[in-house]
Amino acid sequence: MKKSLLYGAIALALALPASAQEINIVREVDSNNYDPHKSTARSASEVLFMLGDTLVSLEPDMSTLTDGLAKDWEVSDDGLTYTFHLKDGIKFCDGREMTAEDVVYSFERWIDPETNSPVAWRAGEVKSITAPDPKTVKYELEAPFSELLYQLTQSFATVVDKNNVEELGDDFGVTGFNGTGPFCWQEWLPRDRLTMTRHEEYNWGPGFYENKGAPHMAAITWQIVPEGNTRTVALMTNQSQITQYIPAIALKQVQQAPTLEMVRSDAAFWTYFIGFKIDKPSVEDPAVRKAINLAVDQEALARDIMFDEVTPAYSYISENALDWDKSLEDKLLRYDPEEAKRILDEAGWMPGSDGVREKDGVRLAPVAYIQGGSTWQGLAEFVQAELLKVGIGMQIQTFDATVFWGKISTQEFDMFGMSYPYISAGDALNLYFLSGNIPTPNRMNWNDPETDEWLAEGRHATDDNTRAEAYAKVLNKVHDAAVWLPLYHEPMTIVQSAELETVVPHNIYGAGLYKGLDLKFRE
Amino acid sequence: MTATGTEGGDQTILPEAPAPRRAWWRALLRDRAAAPAMLLLAAIVLAAILAPWIAPHDPSANSRAVMQPPAWTERGTWEYLLGTDSQGRDILSRVLYGTRLTLLIGLVAVGIGGIIGSALGLLSAMYRRIDPWIMRLNDMMLSFPAILLGLALVAVAGTGVLPVIVALGIASIPDCARIARSIGIGVMGQEYIEAGRAVGLSDLAIFRRYLLRNSISSIMIFLSLRFGQIILIGAALSFLGLGAQAPASELGMMAAQGRDTLLFAPHIATIPSVVIFVIVLCANITGDALRDVLDPRLQT
């Protein structure tokens, strides 16, 4: 950590003056890799949206689907066949022309069991993906998938280059990435920085961008700066020009700085939570999970730790998300430490000599795995202190982001800290509660045939009501079982240098800058 | 420090006359820098030992009063004398408990390093045949910075107080072995060793009665100086998040946590840093003064 800081400081000091049409974006954590099919990290998506393209794109309002690599598409009446028509003249960074075959290869790699992708479920139940001609992709499903087009806008559906994948093997997305995006891969120094340069021939960006050609920026550096203060200072001293990772505590100050500008969008659905591995000796008891939910004061957390820049969360998805079940509102677990103690007493968890509860020789001291960085450290310590008051001795183990994702796909922890993006109940629930997604992203080991059935019902639904009802059943079941401790919902906040034209914040998978096509210095 | 043949009465040669016990105490207290430093260090140690009784709050319990400044500032309250940190925990209580842990890490690490290091050094001084082996091994260890060793050990054994103590202990061995060896070689050249050998004392007896007793004070001086360094390295490792883990408090770790709010609530990082500074300064001054009064070579 120290080392990357040092390199970071050097790199920042050497950063070219802003006039050079180059910008430095600071962020808190790095990704484990930049292979679209092998990482679920937001930090991977942020970069992949710029390095690659998807068939369809999402507008900043988070609900309008628009063109991407495909200029238009048709969906059959039964919802089983999608036909995409590709734009002309699309090229990879190495100059090779992209054809429908590349799209087919990318999607087949995505769902190939051999790839073992944690995001394969997002492709739906695929029957076949074919390229009838070089400009057409035919996507056929076994069963309708109400969210397919949305899923195809995500970075996981990025079109990759077969030659590049085969040439680099395990190093694909680590030492190189040949994409069709507005920027081209230059170099990645893990935990330090990733650099990309302009894709000069790019002119197939989504229609909602003002810029129809190649990006204005000649180069972008994604710099990892783990410390929030250092990021704030980097923005204030113009060493970095834009970031969405300014700590909540500094936002007030940033708003007053004349050289900085802050833009915010509430169309984001990004929720922080702590999940329980529900087959571990301590947290397998629903009473314990309920008590944990009652013992933590989310309102105080939002106020004291996040300085009122976030909304306290009691539900697993935002109440504004599509298909949220309003009737659940009254059943949500809210702060009540006395009730938490009562539930624990009743369930037989009795305080031991040091105040931490025990039952049948099991100490109520669950181990929580969290990602390094000041955000999660602060959150975890808050939760730890809250739980200690009711006799739960949560232990925190912190891992660097490059190790973290591997660590939380194991079975060795009881709780895990996580935050995630979604646009609807279906998106969120299919991600986390499908039994097929064990061990990751279903890190709770939530294995319930009924849930699987309802989720399938929701995915296959062709009308809004059926879908909402199916997802409502799942929402009720998982909230009832208290498989998570929701913490807060976070809006998208981007802080940028006033030298840049004001950006329109995007929220796709929490990547605020999306393709970065409109990033431009004021003239 | 006297060798007054208590066992066989066969030792006729005494080492140089030791200074009377009281004299060095008095010399120490006369030292204008050392006396206050020692008193301050004693007070800090006492406060750390008594932490569970004198701490006004539970050090790991949070409150809803986050980032309160110290009591003497405008927004401060007497409830939290030194203010609260970003989690609303009482800084005074955390400093007391943190000092406890910091001192413990320093003491145990210095103890491990001191015992193993001086044993190796003195053995090397006594048995010159193994000397090159021990010293080459030692040279290898010396070329590892303590902090690197700490990082490596923590990477293998996982984070926590114990790995840090072990790492710092191991890191102290080579320095201590070096010092002990050079002191030991000096002692081994003394006539009383030869005399001891002449009267047929066993190696063990020579080691115990002459070598150890005549080297120990110099080694102790070295260790007292080393103590300050060890505390600094220990705090640095905790600062990097490798040592003590939440909710425990440790001074280096507290400084690290305060770093996030340095622009808004500087006291959170400053207070523990100042405490580290004071402890290390006092330990160093005390060590220096001890050397001045105890090291026979510096006495005229």
Interface residues (C-beta under 8 A of the other chain):
Chain A: M1 K2 E227 G228 N229 T232 V233 P247 I249 A250 Q253 A300 D304 I305 G372 S374 Q377 G378 A380 E381 F382 Q384 A385 E386 L388 K389 Q395 I396 Q397 T398
Chain B: S60 A61 N62 R64 V66 S86 Q87 G88 R89 T159 L240 G241 Q245 A246 P247 Q257 R259 D260 T261 L262 L263 F264
